[in-house]
Amino acid sequence: GPLAPLLGAWRSSSDAALCVRTFRPFGKGWVELDARWEMEGRGEYREIALLGAMEDATLGFYSFTSDGKRSQGRRSDAADIHPQALAFEATMPAGVARMIYWPKEDGDGFHFAVESQTKKGWNRFLQQDYRPMTPSEA
């Protein structure tokens, strides 16, 4: 399905906050995301999410973070970013957020962004580039 290109372990190329995202099958029809950020001087921040078919059969997610927050969202359109983008929208305490994955131009990994919805459109406040992890990095 649409999550297949994300399966595996991925490492961000950002020096500011190293992030490793691991996507693996979880049961029938679900994918588990384990995301770990190593924040310089602030320790580790972690997210565990399950992505799969919601009750109405749309693709969605349930997310839990190490700071005690949780969210859930559903697949949304992000054709404005890339024709192959996979996006999810979630209603958060501060408003609507959109998480987007789309392939890198060189085919070796993906881009990831988080945006907040404003009256004028989407405001991007995070973008990271990911490449596959090598066995020695795992």
LUMDO-341603 format. One line per 3 residues: number of its first residue (from 1); for each residue x, y, z of N, C-alpha, C, O. Coordinates in nm, 2 decimals. Example, Ala and Ser with C-alpha at 12.3 -4.5 7.8 and 13.67 -1.06 7.14 Angstrom:
2
1	1.32,-0.57,0.78,1.23,-0.45,0.78,1.32,-0.33,0.78,1.42,-0.33,0.85; 1.28,-0.22,0.71,1.37,-0.11,0.71,1.29,0.00,0.79,1.34,0.11,0.80
END
This chain:
138
1	0.08,-0.12,0.00,0.00,0.00,0.00,0.08,0.13,0.00,0.20,0.12,-0.03; 0.03,0.24,0.03,0.10,0.37,0.02,0.21,0.38,0.13,0.29,0.47,0.11; 0.21,0.29,0.23,0.32,0.30,0.33,0.44,0.22,0.29,0.54,0.24,0.36
4	0.43,0.14,0.19,0.54,0.05,0.16,0.67,0.12,0.13,0.78,0.07,0.17; 0.67,0.24,0.06,0.80,0.30,0.04,0.87,0.35,0.16,0.99,0.38,0.16; 0.80,0.36,0.27,0.86,0.41,0.40,0.91,0.30,0.49,0.99,0.33,0.58
7	0.88,0.17,0.46,0.93,0.06,0.54,1.08,0.06,0.55,1.15,0.08,0.44; 1.13,0.04,0.67,1.28,0.04,0.69,1.32,0.14,0.79,1.24,0.20,0.85; 1.45,0.16,0.80,1.51,0.25,0.90,1.57,0.37,0.82,1.64,0.35,0.72
10	1.55,0.49,0.86,1.59,0.61,0.80,1.65,0.71,0.89,1.61,0.71,1.01; 1.75,0.78,0.85,1.82,0.88,0.93,1.81,1.02,0.87,1.83,1.03,0.75; 1.79,1.12,0.95,1.78,1.25,0.90,1.92,1.30,0.87,2.02,1.25,0.94
13	1.94,1.40,0.79,2.07,1.45,0.75,2.09,1.58,0.83,2.19,1.65,0.80; 2.00,1.62,0.91,2.02,1.75,0.99,2.12,1.73,1.10,2.12,1.63,1.17; 2.20,1.83,1.12,2.29,1.83,1.23,2.23,1.88,1.36,2.28,1.85,1.47
16	2.13,1.96,1.35,2.06,2.03,1.46,2.00,1.93,1.55,2.01,1.93,1.68; 1.93,1.83,1.50,1.86,1.73,1.58,1.86,1.60,1.50,1.78,1.59,1.40; 1.94,1.50,1.53,1.94,1.38,1.46,1.81,1.31,1.49,1.76,1.30,1.60
19	1.75,1.25,1.38,1.63,1.18,1.40,1.64,1.05,1.32,1.68,1.05,1.20; 1.60,0.94,1.38,1.59,0.81,1.32,1.45,0.77,1.32,1.38,0.76,1.42; 1.39,0.73,1.20,1.26,0.69,1.19,1.26,0.54,1.14,1.32,0.52,1.03
22	1.20,0.46,1.21,1.19,0.32,1.17,1.04,0.28,1.15,0.96,0.29,1.24; 1.01,0.23,1.03,0.88,0.19,0.99,0.88,0.04,0.98,0.97,-0.01,0.90; 0.80,-0.04,1.05,0.79,-0.18,1.04,0.65,-0.23,1.04,0.57,-0.17,1.10
25	0.62,-0.34,0.97,0.49,-0.40,0.98,0.45,-0.43,1.12,0.53,-0.47,1.20; 0.32,-0.41,1.15,0.27,-0.44,1.28,0.13,-0.50,1.27,0.03,-0.43,1.24; 0.12,-0.63,1.29,0.00,-0.70,1.27,-0.05,-0.70,1.13,0.02,-0.67,1.04
28	-0.18,-0.72,1.11,-0.24,-0.72,0.98,-0.28,-0.58,0.94,-0.38,-0.53,1.00; -0.22,-0.53,0.84,-0.26,-0.40,0.78,-0.21,-0.28,0.86,-0.26,-0.17,0.83; -0.12,-0.29,0.95,-0.07,-0.17,1.02,0.08,-0.16,1.01,0.15,-0.26,0.98
31	0.13,-0.04,1.03,0.27,-0.01,1.03,0.30,0.06,1.15,0.23,0.16,1.19; 0.41,0.02,1.22,0.45,0.09,1.34,0.57,0.19,1.30,0.66,0.16,1.23; 0.55,0.31,1.35,0.66,0.41,1.34,0.72,0.43,1.47,0.65,0.46,1.57
34	0.86,0.42,1.48,0.93,0.45,1.60,1.03,0.56,1.56,1.12,0.54,1.49; 1.00,0.68,1.61,1.08,0.80,1.57,1.16,0.84,1.70,1.10,0.86,1.80; 1.29,0.86,1.68,1.37,0.90,1.80,1.46,1.02,1.76,1.54,1.02,1.66
37	1.44,1.13,1.83,1.51,1.26,1.80,1.62,1.27,1.91,1.58,1.25,2.03; 1.74,1.29,1.88,1.84,1.32,1.98,1.87,1.47,1.97,1.92,1.52,1.87; 1.82,1.54,2.07,1.82,1.69,2.07,1.95,1.73,2.15,1.97,1.70,2.27
40	2.03,1.81,2.08,2.16,1.85,2.15,2.12,1.92,2.28,2.05,2.02,2.28; 2.18,1.87,2.39,2.16,1.93,2.52,2.02,1.91,2.58,2.00,1.95,2.70; 1.93,1.85,2.51,1.79,1.83,2.57,1.75,1.68,2.58,1.64,1.65,2.62
43	1.84,1.59,2.54,1.81,1.45,2.55,1.73,1.40,2.43,1.72,1.46,2.32; 1.66,1.29,2.46,1.59,1.22,2.35,1.44,1.25,2.36,1.38,1.26,2.47; 1.38,1.27,2.24,1.23,1.28,2.23,1.19,1.17,2.14,1.25,1.14,2.04
46	1.08,1.11,2.18,1.04,0.98,2.10,0.89,0.99,2.07,0.81,1.04,2.14; 0.86,0.93,1.95,0.72,0.91,1.91,0.70,0.77,1.87,0.79,0.71,1.79; 0.59,0.71,1.91,0.55,0.58,1.86,0.41,0.60,1.79,0.32,0.66,1.86
49	0.40,0.56,1.67,0.27,0.58,1.60,0.23,0.45,1.53,0.32,0.37,1.49; 0.11,0.42,1.52,0.05,0.31,1.44,-0.02,0.37,1.32,-0.11,0.46,1.34; 0.01,0.33,1.20,-0.06,0.38,1.08,-0.13,0.26,1.01,-0.07,0.16,1.00
52	-0.25,0.29,0.98,-0.33,0.18,0.91,-0.47,0.23,0.89,-0.50,0.35,0.90; -0.56,0.14,0.85,-0.70,0.17,0.82,-0.78,0.20,0.94,-0.78,0.12,1.03; -0.84,0.32,0.94,-0.93,0.36,1.05,-1.06,0.29,1.04,-1.08,0.21,0.94
55	-1.15,0.32,1.13,-1.28,0.25,1.13,-1.36,0.27,1.00,-1.43,0.18,0.95; -1.34,0.38,0.93,-1.41,0.41,0.80,-1.33,0.37,0.68,-1.36,0.41,0.57; -1.22,0.29,0.70,-1.13,0.24,0.60,-1.04,0.34,0.54,-0.96,0.31,0.45
58	-1.04,0.47,0.59,-0.94,0.56,0.54,-0.81,0.54,0.62,-0.81,0.50,0.73; -0.69,0.57,0.55,-0.56,0.56,0.61,-0.55,0.66,0.72,-0.57,0.78,0.69; -0.50,0.62,0.84,-0.48,0.72,0.94,-0.38,0.68,1.04,-0.30,0.58,1.01
61	-0.36,0.75,1.15,-0.26,0.71,1.25,-0.31,0.75,1.39,-0.40,0.83,1.41; -0.24,0.68,1.48,-0.25,0.71,1.63,-0.11,0.73,1.67,-0.03,0.65,1.65; -0.08,0.84,1.74,0.05,0.88,1.78,0.06,0.91,1.93,-0.03,0.97,1.99
64	0.17,0.86,1.99,0.20,0.89,2.13,0.34,0.93,2.14,0.43,0.87,2.08; 0.37,1.04,2.22,0.50,1.10,2.23,0.55,1.09,2.37,0.47,1.08,2.47; 0.68,1.10,2.39,0.74,1.08,2.52,0.71,1.20,2.61,0.74,1.19,2.73
67	0.66,1.31,2.56,0.62,1.42,2.65,0.48,1.41,2.69,0.42,1.50,2.75; 0.42,1.29,2.67,0.28,1.27,2.72,0.17,1.31,2.62,0.05,1.29,2.66; 0.20,1.36,2.51,0.10,1.40,2.41,0.06,1.29,2.32,0.13,1.19,2.31
70	-0.06,1.30,2.27,-0.11,1.20,2.17,-0.19,1.27,2.07,-0.25,1.38,2.09; -0.20,1.21,1.95,-0.28,1.26,1.85,-0.33,1.15,1.76,-0.28,1.04,1.76; -0.43,1.19,1.67,-0.47,1.09,1.57,-0.51,1.18,1.45,-0.55,1.29,1.46
73	-0.49,1.12,1.33,-0.52,1.20,1.21,-0.55,1.10,1.10,-0.55,0.98,1.11; -0.58,1.16,0.98,-0.62,1.09,0.86,-0.55,1.14,0.74,-0.50,1.25,0.74; -0.54,1.05,0.65,-0.47,1.08,0.52,-0.54,1.21,0.46,-0.66,1.22,0.47
76	-0.45,1.29,0.40,-0.50,1.41,0.34,-0.43,1.43,0.21,-0.33,1.36,0.18; -0.47,1.53,0.13,-0.41,1.56,0.00,-0.30,1.65,0.02,-0.30,1.75,0.10; -0.19,1.63,-0.05,-0.07,1.71,-0.05,-0.01,1.73,-0.19,0.11,1.74,-0.21
79	-0.10,1.72,-0.29,-0.05,1.74,-0.43,0.02,1.87,-0.45,0.09,1.88,-0.54; -0.01,1.97,-0.36,0.06,2.10,-0.37,0.21,2.08,-0.34,0.29,2.17,-0.38; 0.25,1.97,-0.27,0.39,1.95,-0.24,0.46,1.86,-0.34,0.56,1.90,-0.39
82	0.39,1.75,-0.38,0.45,1.65,-0.47,0.34,1.56,-0.51,0.26,1.52,-0.43; 0.34,1.51,-0.64,0.24,1.42,-0.68,0.23,1.29,-0.61,0.13,1.22,-0.60; 0.35,1.25,-0.55,0.35,1.12,-0.47,0.35,1.14,-0.32,0.38,1.05,-0.25
85	0.32,1.26,-0.28,0.33,1.29,-0.14,0.22,1.21,-0.06,0.11,1.19,-0.11; 0.26,1.16,0.06,0.17,1.10,0.15,0.16,1.19,0.27,0.26,1.22,0.34; 0.04,1.24,0.30,0.02,1.34,0.40,-0.09,1.29,0.49,-0.18,1.22,0.46
88	-0.08,1.34,0.62,-0.18,1.32,0.72,-0.21,1.45,0.79,-0.12,1.53,0.81; -0.34,1.47,0.82,-0.38,1.59,0.90,-0.43,1.55,1.03,-0.50,1.44,1.04; -0.41,1.63,1.13,-0.45,1.60,1.27,-0.49,1.73,1.33,-0.43,1.84,1.31
91	-0.60,1.73,1.41,-0.64,1.85,1.49,-0.57,1.84,1.62,-0.58,1.75,1.70; -0.48,1.94,1.64,-0.40,1.95,1.76,-0.46,2.06,1.85,-0.54,2.14,1.81; -0.41,2.07,1.98,-0.46,2.18,2.06,-0.44,2.32,2.00,-0.52,2.41,2.03
94	-0.33,2.33,1.92,-0.30,2.46,1.86,-0.36,2.48,1.73,-0.35,2.59,1.67; -0.43,2.38,1.68,-0.49,2.39,1.55,-0.47,2.27,1.46,-0.43,2.16,1.51; -0.49,2.28,1.33,-0.47,2.17,1.24,-0.32,2.16,1.19,-0.26,2.26,1.15
97	-0.27,2.04,1.20,-0.13,2.02,1.15,-0.13,1.92,1.04,-0.22,1.83,1.03; -0.03,1.93,0.95,-0.02,1.83,0.84,0.12,1.78,0.84,0.22,1.86,0.84; 0.14,1.65,0.83,0.27,1.58,0.82,0.28,1.52,0.68,0.18,1.46,0.64
100	0.39,1.55,0.62,0.40,1.51,0.48,0.53,1.44,0.45,0.64,1.48,0.50; 0.52,1.32,0.38,0.64,1.25,0.33,0.63,1.26,0.18,0.53,1.23,0.12; 0.75,1.28,0.11,0.75,1.28,-0.03,0.89,1.24,-0.07,0.99,1.27,0.00
103	0.91,1.17,-0.19,1.04,1.12,-0.23,1.14,1.23,-0.26,1.10,1.33,-0.32; 1.26,1.20,-0.23,1.37,1.29,-0.27,1.39,1.28,-0.42,1.37,1.18,-0.48; 1.44,1.38,-0.48,1.46,1.39,-0.62,1.56,1.29,-0.67,1.55,1.24,-0.78
106	1.66,1.25,-0.59,1.76,1.15,-0.63,1.72,1.01,-0.61,1.79,0.92,-0.64; 1.60,0.99,-0.55,1.54,0.86,-0.52,1.60,0.79,-0.40,1.56,0.68,-0.38; 1.69,0.85,-0.33,1.76,0.79,-0.22,1.70,0.85,-0.09,1.78,0.91,-0.01
109	1.58,0.82,-0.06,1.52,0.86,0.07,1.40,0.95,0.05,1.33,0.94,-0.06; 1.36,1.03,0.15,1.24,1.11,0.14,1.26,1.24,0.22,1.35,1.25,0.31; 1.17,1.33,0.19,1.16,1.45,0.27,1.04,1.43,0.36,0.95,1.36,0.34
112	1.05,1.50,0.48,0.95,1.50,0.58,0.92,1.64,0.62,1.02,1.71,0.65; 0.80,1.68,0.63,0.77,1.82,0.68,0.65,1.82,0.77,0.56,1.73,0.76; 0.64,1.92,0.86,0.53,1.94,0.94,0.48,2.08,0.92,0.57,2.18,0.92
115	0.35,2.10,0.90,0.30,2.24,0.87,0.18,2.26,0.96,0.11,2.17,0.99; 0.16,2.39,0.99,0.03,2.42,1.06,-0.06,2.50,0.96,-0.01,2.57,0.88; -0.19,2.48,0.98,-0.28,2.55,0.89,-0.31,2.69,0.94,-0.33,2.71,1.06
118	-0.30,2.79,0.85,-0.33,2.93,0.88,-0.44,2.98,0.79,-0.48,2.90,0.70; -0.48,3.10,0.81,-0.59,3.15,0.73,-0.54,3.17,0.58,-0.61,3.17,0.49; -0.40,3.19,0.57,-0.35,3.21,0.43,-0.30,3.08,0.37,-0.25,3.08,0.25
121	-0.31,2.97,0.44,-0.26,2.84,0.38,-0.18,2.76,0.49,-0.20,2.77,0.61; -0.08,2.69,0.44,0.01,2.61,0.52,0.14,2.68,0.56,0.20,2.74,0.47; 0.17,2.67,0.69,0.30,2.73,0.74,0.39,2.62,0.78,0.36,2.55,0.87
124	0.50,2.60,0.70,0.60,2.49,0.73,0.69,2.54,0.85,0.75,2.64,0.84; 0.69,2.45,0.95,0.78,2.49,1.06,0.89,2.38,1.09,0.97,2.40,1.17; 0.88,2.27,1.01,0.99,2.17,1.02,1.00,2.10,0.89,0.90,2.06,0.83
127	1.12,2.08,0.84,1.15,2.00,0.73,1.28,1.92,0.75,1.38,1.98,0.79; 1.28,1.79,0.72,1.39,1.71,0.74,1.41,1.62,0.61,1.31,1.59,0.55; 1.53,1.59,0.58,1.56,1.50,0.47,1.61,1.37,0.53,1.70,1.37,0.62
130	1.56,1.26,0.48,1.60,1.12,0.53,1.66,1.04,0.42,1.63,1.05,0.30; 1.76,0.96,0.46,1.82,0.86,0.37,1.82,0.73,0.44,1.81,0.72,0.57; 1.83,0.62,0.37,1.83,0.49,0.43,1.95,0.47,0.53,2.05,0.52,0.49
133	1.93,0.41,0.64,2.04,0.38,0.73,2.11,0.26,0.68,2.06,0.17,0.62; 2.24,0.27,0.69,2.33,0.15,0.66,2.33,0.05,0.78,2.29,0.09,0.89; 2.36,-0.07,0.75,2.36,-0.17,0.87,2.45,-0.13,0.98,2.42,-0.16,1.10
136	2.56,-0.06,0.95,2.65,-0.02,1.06,2.59,0.10,1.14,2.64,0.12,1.26; 2.50,0.17,1.09,2.43,0.28,1.17,2.32,0.23,1.25,2.28,0.29,1.35; 2.26,0.11,1.22,2.15,0.06,1.29,2.18,0.02,1.43,2.09,-0.03,1.51
END
